[in-house]
Amino acid sequence: MKHGGDRSSGHNGNLKTTADIAEIRETSKNVRRLLKLNDLIPEIQQYVSSGKLGTTAAEQYAYITRLFIYFLISC
């Protein structure tokens, strides 16, 4: 009697490939990046919404203190 069963039988569900796992990991990175945009001050969020500022650059602003962001905007 074999233990562990036949992996090709489908009883284990759909096994994920390395490509599937990489896609999930990349998607979770994008979700975290987009959620970080919620930490931005409203003025920067408006720039992103209007297309004047890209999401990658805006994400970097999210890591800067709010006081410094207001300073940058006022320049």
mmCIF file of the C-alpha atoms, coordinates in Angstrom:
data_MODEL
# 
_entry.id   MODEL 
# 
loop_
_atom_site.group_PDB 
_atom_site.id 
_atom_site.type_symbol 
_atom_site.label_atom_id 
_atom_site.label_alt_id 
_atom_site.label_comp_id 
_atom_site.label_asym_id 
_atom_site.label_entity_id 
_atom_site.label_seq_id 
_atom_site.pdbx_PDB_ins_code 
_atom_site.Cartn_x 
_atom_site.Cartn_y 
_atom_site.Cartn_z 
_atom_site.occupancy 
_atom_site.B_iso_or_equiv 
_atom_site.pdbx_formal_charge 
_atom_site.auth_seq_id 
_atom_site.auth_comp_id 
_atom_site.auth_asym_id 
_atom_site.auth_atom_id 
_atom_site.pdbx_PDB_model_num 
ATOM 1  C CA . MET A 1 1  ? 0.000  0.000  0.000   1.00 0.00 ? 1  MET A CA 1 
ATOM 2  C CA . LYS A 1 2  ? 1.351  3.389  -1.002  1.00 0.00 ? 2  LYS A CA 1 
ATOM 3  C CA . HIS A 1 3  ? 1.068  6.329  1.333   1.00 0.00 ? 3  HIS A CA 1 
ATOM 4  C CA . GLY A 1 4  ? 0.550  9.868  0.088   1.00 0.00 ? 4  GLY A CA 1 
ATOM 5  C CA . GLY A 1 5  ? -1.657 9.081  -2.845  1.00 0.00 ? 5  GLY A CA 1 
ATOM 6  C CA . ASP A 1 6  ? -1.314 9.922  -6.482  1.00 0.00 ? 6  ASP A CA 1 
ATOM 7  C CA . ARG A 1 7  ? -0.632 13.615 -7.043  1.00 0.00 ? 7  ARG A CA 1 
ATOM 8  C CA . SER A 1 8  ? -2.053 13.520 -10.535 1.00 0.00 ? 8  SER A CA 1 
ATOM 9  C CA . SER A 1 9  ? -5.437 12.246 -9.359  1.00 0.00 ? 9  SER A CA 1 
ATOM 10 C CA . GLY A 1 10 ? -6.744 15.721 -8.526  1.00 0.00 ? 10 GLY A CA 1 
ATOM 11 C CA . HIS A 1 11 ? -7.591 14.820 -4.934  1.00 0.00 ? 11 HIS A CA 1 
ATOM 12 C CA . ASN A 1 12 ? -5.101 17.405 -3.725  1.00 0.00 ? 12 ASN A CA 1 
ATOM 13 C CA . GLY A 1 13 ? -6.827 20.226 -5.578  1.00 0.00 ? 13 GLY A CA 1 
ATOM 14 C CA . ASN A 1 14 ? -5.082 22.270 -8.210  1.00 0.00 ? 14 ASN A CA 1 
ATOM 15 C CA . LEU A 1 15 ? -1.410 22.397 -7.355  1.00 0.00 ? 15 LEU A CA 1 
ATOM 16 C CA . LYS A 1 16 ? 0.229  25.763 -7.996  1.00 0.00 ? 16 LYS A CA 1 
ATOM 17 C CA . THR A 1 17 ? 3.155  26.131 -10.312 1.00 0.00 ? 17 THR A CA 1 
ATOM 18 C CA . THR A 1 18 ? 6.136  28.358 -9.655  1.00 0.00 ? 18 THR A CA 1 
ATOM 19 C CA . ALA A 1 19 ? 4.698  30.856 -12.144 1.00 0.00 ? 19 ALA A CA 1 
ATOM 20 C CA . ASP A 1 20 ? 1.387  30.941 -10.237 1.00 0.00 ? 20 ASP A CA 1 
ATOM 21 C CA . ILE A 1 21 ? 3.187  31.622 -6.980  1.00 0.00 ? 21 ILE A CA 1 
ATOM 22 C CA . ALA A 1 22 ? 5.289  34.381 -8.572  1.00 0.00 ? 22 ALA A CA 1 
ATOM 23 C CA . GLU A 1 23 ? 2.138  36.012 -9.942  1.00 0.00 ? 23 GLU A CA 1 
ATOM 24 C CA . ILE A 1 24 ? 0.467  35.942 -6.518  1.00 0.00 ? 24 ILE A CA 1 
ATOM 25 C CA . ARG A 1 25 ? 3.568  37.447 -4.901  1.00 0.00 ? 25 ARG A CA 1 
ATOM 26 C CA . GLU A 1 26 ? 3.709  40.230 -7.507  1.00 0.00 ? 26 GLU A CA 1 
ATOM 27 C CA . THR A 1 27 ? 0.001  40.951 -7.066  1.00 0.00 ? 27 THR A CA 1 
ATOM 28 C CA . SER A 1 28 ? 0.400  41.238 -3.293  1.00 0.00 ? 28 SER A CA 1 
ATOM 29 C CA . LYS A 1 29 ? 3.273  43.696 -3.781  1.00 0.00 ? 29 LYS A CA 1 
ATOM 30 C CA . ASN A 1 30 ? 1.067  45.839 -6.008  1.00 0.00 ? 30 ASN A CA 1 
ATOM 31 C CA . VAL A 1 31 ? -1.771 45.748 -3.486  1.00 0.00 ? 31 VAL A CA 1 
ATOM 32 C CA . ARG A 1 32 ? 0.571  46.846 -0.667  1.00 0.00 ? 32 ARG A CA 1 
ATOM 33 C CA . ARG A 1 33 ? 1.945  49.621 -2.873  1.00 0.00 ? 33 ARG A CA 1 
ATOM 34 C CA . LEU A 1 34 ? -1.508 50.890 -3.787  1.00 0.00 ? 34 LEU A CA 1 
ATOM 35 C CA . LEU A 1 35 ? -2.721 50.723 -0.182  1.00 0.00 ? 35 LEU A CA 1 
ATOM 36 C CA . LYS A 1 36 ? 0.256  52.856 0.835   1.00 0.00 ? 36 LYS A CA 1 
ATOM 37 C CA . LEU A 1 37 ? -1.171 55.633 -1.364  1.00 0.00 ? 37 LEU A CA 1 
ATOM 38 C CA . ASN A 1 38 ? -3.983 55.992 1.184   1.00 0.00 ? 38 ASN A CA 1 
ATOM 39 C CA . ASP A 1 39 ? -1.385 57.382 3.617   1.00 0.00 ? 39 ASP A CA 1 
ATOM 40 C CA . LEU A 1 40 ? -0.749 60.371 1.365   1.00 0.00 ? 40 LEU A CA 1 
ATOM 41 C CA . ILE A 1 41 ? -2.035 63.836 2.112   1.00 0.00 ? 41 ILE A CA 1 
ATOM 42 C CA . PRO A 1 42 ? -5.064 64.839 0.005   1.00 0.00 ? 42 PRO A CA 1 
ATOM 43 C CA . GLU A 1 43 ? -3.072 67.208 -2.201  1.00 0.00 ? 43 GLU A CA 1 
ATOM 44 C CA . ILE A 1 44 ? -0.736 64.430 -3.341  1.00 0.00 ? 44 ILE A CA 1 
ATOM 45 C CA . GLN A 1 45 ? -3.669 62.039 -3.798  1.00 0.00 ? 45 GLN A CA 1 
ATOM 46 C CA . GLN A 1 46 ? -5.215 64.595 -6.154  1.00 0.00 ? 46 GLN A CA 1 
ATOM 47 C CA . TYR A 1 47 ? -2.000 64.710 -8.195  1.00 0.00 ? 47 TYR A CA 1 
ATOM 48 C CA . VAL A 1 48 ? -2.109 60.925 -8.523  1.00 0.00 ? 48 VAL A CA 1 
ATOM 49 C CA . SER A 1 49 ? -5.813 60.914 -9.441  1.00 0.00 ? 49 SER A CA 1 
ATOM 50 C CA . SER A 1 50 ? -5.307 63.554 -12.112 1.00 0.00 ? 50 SER A CA 1 
ATOM 51 C CA . GLY A 1 51 ? -2.291 61.745 -13.568 1.00 0.00 ? 51 GLY A CA 1 
ATOM 52 C CA . LYS A 1 52 ? 0.180  64.520 -12.718 1.00 0.00 ? 52 LYS A CA 1 
ATOM 53 C CA . LEU A 1 53 ? 2.094  62.142 -10.434 1.00 0.00 ? 53 LEU A CA 1 
ATOM 54 C CA . GLY A 1 54 ? 2.691  58.427 -10.978 1.00 0.00 ? 54 GLY A CA 1 
ATOM 55 C CA . THR A 1 55 ? 1.843  55.832 -8.371  1.00 0.00 ? 55 THR A CA 1 
ATOM 56 C CA . THR A 1 56 ? 5.454  54.718 -7.929  1.00 0.00 ? 56 THR A CA 1 
ATOM 57 C CA . ALA A 1 57 ? 6.645  58.240 -7.160  1.00 0.00 ? 57 ALA A CA 1 
ATOM 58 C CA . ALA A 1 58 ? 3.615  58.876 -4.972  1.00 0.00 ? 58 ALA A CA 1 
ATOM 59 C CA . GLU A 1 59 ? 4.352  55.744 -2.974  1.00 0.00 ? 59 GLU A CA 1 
ATOM 60 C CA . GLN A 1 60 ? 7.763  57.194 -2.105  1.00 0.00 ? 60 GLN A CA 1 
ATOM 61 C CA . TYR A 1 61 ? 6.047  60.322 -0.763  1.00 0.00 ? 61 TYR A CA 1 
ATOM 62 C CA . ALA A 1 62 ? 4.023  58.075 1.550   1.00 0.00 ? 62 ALA A CA 1 
ATOM 63 C CA . TYR A 1 63 ? 7.215  57.196 3.419   1.00 0.00 ? 63 TYR A CA 1 
ATOM 64 C CA . ILE A 1 64 ? 8.103  60.851 4.042   1.00 0.00 ? 64 ILE A CA 1 
ATOM 65 C CA . THR A 1 65 ? 6.702  62.719 7.042   1.00 0.00 ? 65 THR A CA 1 
ATOM 66 C CA . ARG A 1 66 ? 3.648  64.875 6.426   1.00 0.00 ? 66 ARG A CA 1 
ATOM 67 C CA . LEU A 1 67 ? 5.452  68.026 7.562   1.00 0.00 ? 67 LEU A CA 1 
ATOM 68 C CA . PHE A 1 68 ? 8.170  67.505 4.963   1.00 0.00 ? 68 PHE A CA 1 
ATOM 69 C CA . ILE A 1 69 ? 5.582  66.830 2.247   1.00 0.00 ? 69 ILE A CA 1 
ATOM 70 C CA . TYR A 1 70 ? 3.827  70.124 3.013   1.00 0.00 ? 70 TYR A CA 1 
ATOM 71 C CA . PHE A 1 71 ? 7.224  71.806 2.814   1.00 0.00 ? 71 PHE A CA 1 
ATOM 72 C CA . LEU A 1 72 ? 7.873  70.241 -0.612  1.00 0.00 ? 72 LEU A CA 1 
ATOM 73 C CA . ILE A 1 73 ? 4.465  71.302 -1.918  1.00 0.00 ? 73 ILE A CA 1 
ATOM 74 C CA . SER A 1 74 ? 4.936  74.893 -0.782  1.00 0.00 ? 74 SER A CA 1 
ATOM 75 C CA . CYS A 1 75 ? 8.232  75.291 -2.699  1.00 0.00 ? 75 CYS A CA 1 
# 
